[in-house]
């Protein structure tokens, strides 16, 4: 009886650890692919031309229905995401509140 109980306990613990590991991997995975090479150069140039200033903090392929997304931190500390089509034309811009320093953001009053 003790052997069955020990085996059952080990099985339950193993399944719990496995499911926790899967949940952690799924929750912490970042599937955003950063731009590289000439695409990075073209997207950066287009985004900075659009904003007129700033520093690119992140880029990604296929974000929010756009072919490319470029996050730019402006001189006032705000961050915007510039969305580009496959030809690096700007198709939209939005305030970005999920940047690297979003815990410092005070724009959560919406």
C-alpha positions in Angstrom: 0.0 0.0 0.0 2.8 2.4 0.9 4.5 1.6 -2.4 1.3 2.5 -4.4 0.9 5.7 -2.4 4.5 6.7 -2.9 4.2 5.9 -6.7 1.0 7.9 -7.0 2.5 10.8 -5.1 5.6 10.8 -7.3 3.4 10.7 -10.4 1.2 13.6 -9.2 4.3 15.7 -8.3 5.9 14.9 -11.7 2.8 15.9 -13.6 2.5 19.1 -11.5 6.1 20.0 -12.2 5.7 19.3 -15.9 2.5 21.4 -16.2 4.1 24.3 -14.3 7.1 24.2 -16.5 4.9 24.3 -19.6 2.9 27.2 -18.2 6.1 29.2 -17.3 7.6 28.6 -20.8 4.4 29.6 -22.5 3.9 32.7 -20.3 7.5 34.0 -20.6 8.0 33.3 -24.2 8.6 36.4 -26.3 7.7 35.5 -29.9 8.5 39.0 -31.3 11.3 38.7 -33.8 13.6 41.7 -34.0 14.6 43.1 -37.3 18.1 42.6 -38.6 20.2 43.7 -41.5 18.9 46.0 -44.2 15.3 45.6 -42.9 16.5 47.0 -39.6 18.2 49.9 -41.3 15.3 50.8 -43.5 12.7 50.5 -40.7 14.8 52.6 -38.3 15.3 55.3 -41.0 11.6 55.4 -41.8 10.5 55.5 -38.1 13.0 58.3 -37.2 12.1 60.3 -40.3 8.4 60.0 -39.2 9.0 61.0 -35.6 11.6 63.6 -36.4 13.7 62.6 -33.5 14.3 59.9 -30.9 16.1 56.7 -30.2 15.0 53.3 -31.5 14.5 51.0 -28.5 13.0 47.9 -30.1 12.0 46.6 -33.5 9.8 43.6 -34.5 8.5 41.8 -37.5 4.7 41.7 -38.0 3.3 43.6 -35.1 -0.3 44.9 -34.7 -1.2 44.1 -38.3 1.9 45.9 -39.6 4.8 44.3 -41.5 7.2 46.0 -39.1 7.0 47.7 -35.7 9.6 50.2 -34.5 9.5 51.6 -30.9 11.0 55.0 -30.5 11.8 56.8 -27.3 11.3 60.6 -27.8 13.3 63.3 -26.1 10.5 64.0 -23.6 10.8 60.3 -22.4 7.6 59.1 -24.1 7.7 56.1 -26.3 5.8 55.6 -29.5 5.4 52.6 -31.8 5.6 53.4 -35.5 4.0 50.8 -37.7 5.3 50.2 -41.2 4.1 48.3 -44.2 6.2 45.8 -46.2 7.7 48.7 -48.2 8.7 50.6 -45.0 5.9 53.2 -45.5 4.4 54.5 -42.2 0.9 53.2 -41.8 0.3 54.3 -38.2 1.7 55.4 -34.9 0.6 54.8 -31.4 1.7 55.7 -27.9 3.6 52.7 -26.5 3.2 51.9 -22.9 4.9 48.5 -22.8 8.5 49.8 -23.3 11.5 48.9 -21.2 10.7 51.5 -18.5 6.9 51.3 -18.4 6.9 51.0 -14.6 8.1 54.6 -14.6 5.1 55.6 -16.8 2.5 57.8 -15.2 0.0 57.6 -18.1 -2.2 55.0 -16.5 -5.0 57.4 -15.9 -7.1 56.4 -18.9 
